[in-house]
Amino acid sequence: MEFKSPVYDVIAVPIEKIKANTYNPNAVAPPEMKLLYESIKADGYTMPIVCYYAKEEDIYVIVDGFHRYRIMLEHSDIYEREGGRLPVSVIDKPMDQRMASTIRHNRARGSHDVELMSNIVKELHELGRSDAWISKHLGMDKDEILRLKQITGLAALFKDVQFGKAWKPSEEE
């Protein structure tokens, strides 16, 4: 089967059917949000947001584009001009792949909240993903993964780590 990029099937989705994901660690400062608003006001939406369609709930969950979504929610002039609809390209991937997609999109252009990134590493670990998988799919080196695991403070994240044997003090007779 030939691969077709999702961007070739952009759809207009009512903003009421779009929901933010629970794991996005990307943060945009107020000056950049203002600039994003000005850009969308001047140029329109030039890039679709990326979503996963949750059939059972009949909603679109954002994978990438949360801040473009927020602009429409917070600015009635944009909402009205766009008819309350956002351009969406849909990907159909399981949760771990969607989380990885979000991080890949964000790391290329934004900053991340360290605590939220730690939680993502934790969640991926709980979904059964190895450090090698996380490294490959999130673009992190093993030291970064280790630091993020340490932040969560959960021993379960280290259950598969091989530690060296510690020295034992000799007992004096």
C-alpha positions, 0 to 999 in steps of 0.5 A, spaced: 500 500 500 502 506 498 503 511 503 499 518 503 501 523 507 495 526 512 496 533 509 493 531 503 486 530 506 485 536 510 478 537 513 474 542 516 472 540 523 467 545 528 472 547 534 467 544 538 469 537 536 476 538 537 479 537 544 486 538 547 490 532 549 492 531 556 500 530 555 502 536 551 508 539 554 509 545 549 509 552 552 508 558 548 510 565 552 505 570 551 509 575 546 509 568 541 502 567 542 500 574 540 505 573 534 501 567 532 494 571 533 497 576 528 500 571 523 493 567 523 489 574 523 494 576 517 495 570 513 489 565 515 491 558 518 496 556 513 497 549 517 492 544 519 492 542 526 494 534 527 488 530 530 486 523 532 479 521 531 476 518 537 470 514 534 467 512 540 466 519 543 466 523 536 471 528 537 478 530 534 484 529 539 489 534 538 496 531 537 499 538 534 497 545 533 494 546 540 496 553 540 493 554 533 486 551 536 487 556 542 487 562 538 480 560 535 478 559 542 480 565 545 479 570 539 472 571 536 474 575 530 478 569 528 472 564 530 467 568 526 472 569 520 473 561 520 466 559 521 468 556 527 472 550 524 479 549 524 483 545 518 485 538 521 489 533 518 487 526 521 492 521 523 490 514 526 495 511 531 495 508 538 496 513 544 504 511 544 505 513 537 501 520 538 505 522 544 511 521 540 508 525 534 506 530 539 514 531 542 517 530 535 513 536 532 514 540 538 521 539 539 523 542 532 520 548 534 518 549 541 520 549 549 518 544 553 515 543 561 520 539 564 515 536 569 510 534 563 516 531 559 517 527 565 510 524 565 510 523 558 516 518 559 513 515 565 507 514 561 510 511 555 514 506 560 508 504 563 505 503 556 511 498 555 516 502 551 523 501 552 528 507 553 531 505 546 524 506 543 523 513 547 530 515 544 528 513 537 521 516 537 522 522 541 529 524 539 532 524 546 539 521 548 539 516 554 542 521 559 536 526 558 531 520 559 535 518 565 534 525 568 526 525 566 525 519 569 529 521 576 524 527 576 518 523 577 521 519 582 518 513 581 522 506 582 518 502 577 522 506 571 528 503 573 526 496 574 530 494 568 536 498 569 542 494 571 546 497 577 553 495 578 555 492 585 556 497 591 562 495 595 561 493 602 566 495 607 570 490 611 568 488 618 574 489 622 575 484 627 
